[in-house]
């Protein structure tokens, strides 16, 4: 009985692999389809509502680690003196350009105090993001991040990777896949106020993230 069950599992696995191969061969003849709604980094504005941005230079080592130079790293400030960091990493079709930001934070000696999921309401929709509360020698920091693949948005790193694998099988373009992270330095007592400030920024930012810039 055990041998029959093992043979059955082997057959199922072989059939599944055969199916994947046939899909791959069939779609290989299809035209490459570009992603819709991708972020236009070359046209991304320095002014977003009342927020004015400035470029923050990155080291060559950082570009090497990211595996792409298609990156935005900026600080945006409003008239009240609030500052927010924005980073957008656009992969060049390579899934290795992406990973959850907390890996970098913790690897750099930053303490991760909390990680949660949060819905942010936009004008006509909402997005689900990851929210990190962090602490280092200079104080506290909160960061929100999510991933995109074409016009798909997800907070889940593994789901982004699945979307990208499916695109590869279907010969679709993965160059629009992105990691979007927004961060703000805060005092512990100002965490709630930081939420409001960042959500206001994200609501204005979302117009450009939807490819309407």
N, C-alpha and C positions, 0 to 999 in steps of 0.2 A: 504493500500500500504506500509505503514511504517512497519507494522508487518511482511509482506511478505519479505521485504528487510532485516529485522533483522534476520528472519529465514534463509534466503539464506546465510547471512554472517556466522551465527552459523554453518550451514552445511559445508561450505567451510573450516572453521577453524577446525572442527572435522575431516574432510577428510584429511587435511594437517597433523594434529597430528597423525592420524592413519597411514599415509604414513611414517612419521618419525619413528614411533614405529616399523613398519614392516621392514624398512631398518635397524634399530638398531638390531632387533632380527635376521634378516638374516645375517648381517655382523658379529654378535656375534659368529657365528660358524667359521668365517674365521680366518686364522692364523695371529698373530700380525706381522705387516710389519715394519721393522726398517727404519728410515729415511736414505736417501742417502746424501752424501756430508756434513755431520755434522762436526762441529768443534771438533778436537781432543784436548781437553784442556790438557789432561795428557801428550801430546807430543808437546805441543805448544812451539816453540823455543824462547829462550831469545835473540837470534841474528837474526835480519831480515834485510838482505842487510847490509848496513853500520850502522844500528841502533842496539844498544846494550841495552838490558832491564835489569831491576832489580825489584824484588818483593816489593810491598808496602803492609805491613801487615794490615789486617782488624780486627776490633773489633768483639767480639762475638755478640754484639747488631746488628751490620751490617748484619752478617750472619742470625740472627733471622729475621730481617726485609725482607731480600731477600727470605727467605724460602728455601735456597739451599746453599751448600758449594762448589758447582761446579762453581767456580768464578776465573777469572783472573783479577788482579788489579796490573798494572805495570807502570813504567816510562821507556820510551825508549829515548836514547840520541844518536845523531850522532857525527861525528868528528868535525862538525862546532859548537858544543855546543848547538844545538837545542834540546829541550826536549818536549816529547809528552806523554800524559797519555793514556793508553789503558785499558779499562775494558770490560770484556765479562762475561755476566751472562747467564749460561745455566740452564734452569729450569729442574726440575726432573719430567716433565710431568704435572706440576701444573701451570695453567695459572696465578695464583696470584703472581708468581715470577716476572712478567713483568709489567712495567708501563712507560710512557714517562718520561725521565730523568728530564725534566724541573719541574716536580712536586717536586722532591727532592731538586733541586736547589732553587726554590722559597721557599719551606718549610724550607730550611736552611738559609734563609735571603739573598739569592743572587737575584739581580735584573735582570729580563729578559728584555733586550733591543730590541731584534729582533729575530724572528723565520722565517726561509725560507726553501724552498726546493732547492736542488742542485744536478745536475748530475755530477758524477765523472767518467771520461773515464778510462777504464782499457785496458790491451793489446788487448783483444778480445771481450770485452763487456763493459757495463757501469752499474753503480748502482745509484739509486736515494736515497739520504739521507736527513735527517733533519739537518739544521744548526742553532745553537743557538749562539747569541752574549750576553754575560753576564757581569755583573759588581758587584764586592763586595769591601770590604774595602782594599783588596790588589791590585786591578786593574781590568783589563779586561780579559776575557776568552772566547774562541770560542770552541764549541763542535759540533761534527757531530755524528749522531747515526742512526741506522737502526735495523730492526728485521729480524730474519730468522725462518723458520719452515722447517726442512729437507733441501731440495735444493731450497726452495722458499725464495726469498729476498724481503722485502717490507719496505718502510719508514713509513707505516701506522700501528699504534698500533692496531686499530680496525680490520684491515684486518688480522693481525697476529692472533688475537683472533678468528676470523672466521675460519681461516685455522686450528687452534687447535681444535675447536669444531667439524669441519668436520672430522678431524683425529680420534677424540674420537668416533664419530658415525661409522666410518669405521674400528675401532679397529686398527688404526695405532699408532705407537709410537711417542709421543710428546717430548721425552727426549732430542732430538736434537735442540729444539727451543731455540733461543738465543736473547739476546740484546747485540749489539756491540756499544760501545761509545768511541770516540777518542776526546781528549781535549788538548788545548794548552793555556797557559797564554801568553798574548800579551800586547803591548802598542797600543793605538788606531791607531796611525799612521802606525803600522806594520800589520794591519789586512789583507791586500792584500798579503803580504809576507807569513803570516801564512797559507793562503789558499794554496799556492804553496807547502809549506813544508808538510802540512798534506796530500795533494793529492798524493805527492810522497810517503809518508809513506803508505797510503792506497793501492796504486798500488802494493807495495811490499808485504803488508799484505794479499792481496786478494788471493795469491797463496795458503796460508795456510787455509784461510777461505773456500776455495773450496774443502777442504778435501784431498789435494794433498801433505800434509806434510809427 
